[in-house]
Amino acid sequence: MANYDLTPRIAPNLDRHLVFPLLEFLQERQLYPDQDILRAKLELLNQTNMVDYAMDIHRAFYHTEDVPQDMVDRRAEVVARLKALEEGASPLVNFLQNEKAYQELRAEKQYNLQMLNERYQIGPEQIEALYQYAKFQFECGNYSGAADYLYLYRTLCTNSERSLSALWGKLAAEILMQNWDIALEELNRVKEIIDSKSFSSPLNQVQNRIWLMHWSLFIFFNHDNGRTQIIDLFNQDKYLNAIQTSAPHLLRYLATAFVVNKRRRPQFKDFIKVIQQEQYSYEDPITEFLACVYVKYDFDAAQQKMRECEEVILNDPFLGKRAEEGNFASVPLRDEFLENARLFIFETYCRIHQRIDMGVLAEKLNLNYEEAERWIVNLIRTSKLDAKIDSKTGTVLMEPNQPNVYEQLIDHTKALSGRTYKLVSQLLEHAQTQQAAR
Amino acid sequence: MASRFWTQGGDSETEEEESDYEQEDNEVPVEDINKAAKSKYLQGSDTESDDEDGQKRVVKSVKDKRFEEMTATIDQMKNAMKINDWVSLQESFDKINKQLEKVMRVNESDRVPNVYIKALVMLEDFLNQALANKEAKKKMSSSNAKALNSMKQKLKKNNKQYEEMINKYRENPEVEEEEDGDDDDEDGEDEDSEFEEDPSKLGMESDAEEDEDKEAGEDDANETGPGWEKMMSKKDKLMDKQFKDPSQITWDTVNKKFKEIVAARGRKGTGRIELVEQLTFLTRVAKTPAQKLEILFSVVSAQFDVNPSLNTHMPINVWKKCVQNLLTILDILTQYTNIVVDDMVEPDENETQKGTDYNGAIRIWGNLVAFLERIDVEFFKSLQVIDPHTREYIERLRDEPTLAVLSQNVQEYLERAGDNKGAAKVALKRVELIYYKPQEVYDAMRKLAEQNEGGEGEADGEPKAVEESRAPPSFVATPEIVPRKSTFPESSRTLMDILVSLIYRSGDERTKARAMLCDIYHHALLDEFSTSRDLLLMSHLQDSIQHMDISTQILFNRAMAQLGLSAFRVGLIAEGHGCLSELYSAGRVKELLAQGVSQSRFHEKTPEQERMERRRQMPYHMHINLELLEAVHLICAMLLEVPNMAANSHDAKRKVISKTFRRLLEVSERQTFTGPPENVRDHVMAATRALRQGDYQKAFDVINSLDIWRLLRNKDSVLEMLRAKIKEEALRTYLFTYSSSYDSLSLDQLAKMFDLSDKQTHSIVSKMMITEELHASWDQPTRCMVFHDVEHTRLQALAFHLTEKLTVLAESNERAQESRIGGGGLENLPLRRRDGQDYAAAAASGGTARWQDLSFSQGRHGTGGGRTGYNAGGRTYSGQAGGFSRDRTGQSRGVGRTYQTGSAARASQMDGSTRMVSLNRGAYA
């Protein structure tokens, strides 16, 4: 199943720290040998300042208690640097931690800067130091501290470039702390800036969008309302273009979101077209499933794909998130996906049939006969399906849903009278005003 | 009288045939006399160099005097030729004929003097040249042109009498030339051979000339012009003589000489080839590399001047030399990296004096990119002109690797020099050399280039050695540093990628656009349809192509054609049709692809236009096979149009996918007898007839019998795809046509009928059901499809018709009102109207919209661009439209009745909508 794993394609678009959760997940799923993952983690950590963690992993990797000297050195160095940065930023940090002083800040940045400079001798150097300090904190794995400092930094920062990177940093920190609500806010903030800002090159902008979309996966598949929002975000023209040009693998998530989401029908049709177009550049069971149901009308293949989808979902770090209920773990998204996928197949299948054998249907739906019957009865009862079950022959009979000619006629003419009344009244109005004028 | 009689006999000007016997009689004496005369003259001319002219003059006999008169007249003629003055030329011609009479009489011979013959030859040549040069002819004043014409006739008549002698003269002009001791500046090519031989000889010759020039100068005041010219050229030659001694040559002398020669460039009477030769000579004696470079640049530009016309190409040997020169330039530039070539800065006079040991940058004027582009253009032109079915063409094509080498070297140099813009331009030239080559052809070229190494080295070496031995050895030896063999990567795609990415990085707009088109073409050629489609959509070229130059537009058309072919090969019929239909819509494919000129019945082209068009033609080896293109286009159209026609059989005009195809079909249907298919069109029409009857096998066989398929690389798979498509469309057509005759149809039978698998059949039919093209549904337990009777009754159909009319009426009322009292107040109106317009536009898009709009219009926006809506124009709409079309079918006759029933309906409608619902429900029940 490793062949549907998207981690190698997603990882380059994430922050170093954001890759850890993915690797953890992979380790849990046992998709790759443990050694490989540990090595990957180690490599990842080498560029960060999370030296302690790196040491742990090193021990696990080589099964030793010793830690190479350079790591120890590195640790000392990191600690020293942290100290230095803390010192540099301390005046500002002290000021900000002082509740009273903090109240003096106002919405206007220029005023704040001036005020700080005059009263507390805090100049641009200190503000810069705060940024560096926050960044370092983040690199050391102290996300909450980093998030706080970055938030403060943003209130004082005048450089828009810096402000944006601070925002990215904050977003990453919030994601890593799993504060999904705040992260979502941050996400929208970043998005606004990306969409509004005039980037040096369009290419740059596209790249930023792609990053944003990758990062947002963490949020959307954890946030309660995420599945609607992922469609809102990804399906925007600009973002869809970015997906198509540079990151077609994101289609998997969009497709899943579409399947899981029950509304969104109008956009869904367009999305099918996109999938069709991108077939040559990206295919995985989830998109293929949609293609089978809505393009090829090949229901056997769709069923096959549905089974594959299950695997894919379980092995995807974003989709296969576990919900623990007592000692019973389930993957909520998988169940939801399968349910909806079944509905998709069934719906389309019914549209082109007038009589279906229950046995066949059960098979198509991956259910047994009893279950299938219950399922269909449920559908009929909730009036999602206009059909009857003929239990003697074991078939489902569809009610023909030909539009009534008379209803059509009424639809056509309904608006006419209203329009005519309006017309007349306007004419009269006009005549009156003219008379009055005379 | 006796003498008069004799002269008459000798006077061949009138009728020679008559005097035949007399000639025989006179032969002996005449010859004697003639010999005497000649020898005398010869002697005279020989001794002239020794004796003083003045002396000569005194003792001139009558004979000589006449003779001199004649030469004077000839000189006049020469002058007239130089200024293209036909009026005075005509006068001189008359005069010389009279003088001839006199000379003959004096000489008492019937042999025409050589001088005269030579003049005739000269005249004839000049006349032919003048006639050939149409542009100049057009520019002539009317009197001049008239004179030219009468001259033409006179000369023709006159020359007939001397045909033999003229031919004899033409065979070995040297004899005469030497005899006359005349040097013709005009006659450049003869000059070459002499010039190249040896400077020492040149010196001698110029001595002889000098005296003659003097004489000429004294003879006639008119002579001053050419006299001056000749003095100059004589001086040149003296200079050349100076160069004979290597020790005397200094930078100054060379520079001075160089300036002189360059100054003479473009002046009247300076032979172009001669100029090249002179400059080539100078390159050998150049003192410093920089100077050599400077001179070489002039040589190259002089070589470009050899062919002044836009329509003809540069002689091939000159072209080859030119390439060699450019390679030498590159050698020098690579060897001495401190020399900078620039066409912006006006260089210092003595810049080139700086020798090899000079460390700073030396600036030389020149533009390598322009030279290379020119060379490329000349190569292209020569291929345009040469008949592609000859060996010459193939020989010419063999020069392609040479050009590739040169451009590669230039590009490398420019990249080293940091001129990325120039490098991009050169890279584009290289791209244009390879973009149309499929891998096989590319491999062939690569092999040729490798082979050439051996052969060419020899061929080049030989003349070079000879040249070296003849000339004084070069002062600045230039070792061949730049590789003479290009290095082609294994796959053409790799090369394209390298070049194209370079261009995208640093090319200008046009270069980038062209490179992009070439890239698209090449991808399409390699069957990578989706990649090339994405490139096209991302670049937005289809939006801006109208504003580009014609040659780029042609390239765009070619790329589109190739894209269509590739879509077809991959099996994307609709896309293929979208790409090709525009090309065929106006019936001017040849013109659009620049693969031949098509005659238009309706307006004549001016010669100017025609010439322009001819200049744009693609050389033969770059052509896209038109038959294949047509076949693909028509087959695509057939596959789309046949089911479409079957679906809308009631009002065929309603939705047309391919107008071209419909027209052809009409024509073929109008024929009383249909013969066996001959051309591509007939084949497709025959296939269409079979397909409409659901006979997929016959349709496929007919198409399979086309012999253009052998042009396809993956012929078998394409034909297999085509077979599958034909089956599929046959099934669809069958269902459209006969569904009304069935109540149910079993899947097995359908599958068997069209030789399709159950799964495929099911999928096709399901698709038709979903899109509501077919009003039916499956009965799963029995594996049957059950057709629903959704045909409306006559009353229902009329009612629909009425409501539609009512809507139109209401709308027009609203519009009328709005126009009277202004748009205020009707908030919902504009919106609705817009909807209506959209409706119309969508309906129209089926047939009339331009294909770009149809299939590619909604291409990517912004950088990434959205590929959404690719192909959104026509198809999506069809389901909806299909539904409506049924409602409206067959009711065109009952218009009168429509209104009658209409009034009743209207009345009931006025009562209120609620009542109407119940009323209708009642009717339904």
Contacts between the chains, C-beta under 8 A, distances in Angstrom:
chain1	res1	chain2	res2	distance
A	202	B	862	6.2
A	202	B	863	3.5
A	202	B	864	8.0
A	203	B	863	6.3
A	205	B	863	7.3
A	206	B	863	5.7
A	206	B	864	5.3
A	237	B	861	6.6
A	237	B	866	5.3
A	237	B	868	7.4
A	238	B	861	8.0
A	238	B	862	6.6
A	238	B	864	7.5
A	240	B	866	6.1
A	240	B	868	6.8
A	241	B	860	6.0
A	241	B	861	7.0
A	241	B	862	6.6
A	241	B	863	7.8
A	241	B	864	3.5
A	241	B	865	5.6
A	241	B	866	4.8
A	241	B	867	7.8
A	242	B	864	5.2
A	244	B	864	6.7
A	244	B	866	7.3
A	244	B	867	5.6
A	245	B	538	7.4
A	245	B	860	7.8
A	245	B	863	7.8
A	245	B	864	4.1
A	245	B	865	7.6
A	246	B	864	7.4
A	270	B	868	5.8
A	270	B	869	8.0
A	273	B	868	6.6
A	273	B	869	7.7
A	273	B	870	7.8
A	273	B	872	7.6
A	274	B	867	7.3
A	274	B	868	6.1
A	277	B	867	5.4
A	277	B	870	6.2
A	280	B	530	4.5
A	281	B	530	7.3
A	296	B	763	5.5
A	297	B	762	7.4
A	297	B	763	4.9
A	297	B	766	3.8
A	297	B	767	5.6
A	297	B	770	6.9
A	298	B	759	6.6
A	298	B	763	5.5
A	300	B	759	7.5
A	348	B	770	7.4
A	351	B	769	7.4
A	351	B	770	6.4
A	352	B	766	5.0
A	352	B	769	4.4
A	352	B	770	6.3
A	352	B	777	5.6
A	352	B	778	5.6
A	353	B	777	5.6
A	353	B	778	4.4
A	353	B	779	7.2
A	353	B	780	5.3
A	354	B	777	4.3
A	354	B	778	6.9
A	354	B	779	5.7
A	354	B	786	5.9
A	355	B	778	7.9
A	355	B	779	4.7
A	355	B	780	5.8
A	355	B	781	6.1
A	355	B	782	7.9
A	356	B	780	4.4
A	356	B	781	7.7
A	357	B	780	5.5
A	357	B	781	4.8
A	360	B	780	6.3
A	393	B	781	7.5
A	395	B	780	7.7
A	395	B	781	6.0
A	398	B	777	7.2
A	400	B	777	7.8
A	400	B	788	6.6
A	402	B	788	6.4
A	402	B	790	6.2
A	404	B	924	6.9
A	405	B	792	6.2
A	405	B	796	5.0
A	405	B	799	8.0
A	405	B	924	7.9
A	406	B	920	4.1
A	406	B	921	7.1
A	406	B	923	6.8
A	406	B	924	5.2
A	408	B	800	7.5
A	409	B	796	7.9
A	409	B	799	5.5
A	409	B	800	6.7
A	409	B	803	5.9
A	409	B	920	7.1
A	410	B	913	7.3
A	410	B	916	6.5
A	410	B	917	6.1
A	410	B	920	6.4
A	412	B	800	7.4
A	412	B	803	4.1
A	412	B	804	7.4
A	412	B	807	6.9
A	413	B	803	5.1
A	413	B	806	6.5
A	413	B	909	6.1
A	413	B	913	7.9
A	413	B	916	7.9
A	414	B	913	5.8
A	416	B	806	5.8
A	416	B	807	6.8
A	416	B	810	5.4
A	416	B	909	7.2
A	417	B	909	6.5
A	417	B	910	7.3
A	417	B	912	7.7
A	417	B	913	6.3
A	419	B	810	5.3
A	419	B	814	6.9
A	420	B	810	6.4
A	420	B	813	7.6
A	422	B	826	7.5
A	423	B	810	7.8
A	423	B	813	6.0
A	423	B	814	6.0
A	423	B	817	5.9
A	426	B	817	6.7
A	426	B	821	7.3
A	426	B	825	5.5
A	426	B	826	6.9
A	427	B	817	6.3
A	427	B	821	7.6
A	429	B	825	7.7
A	430	B	821	4.5
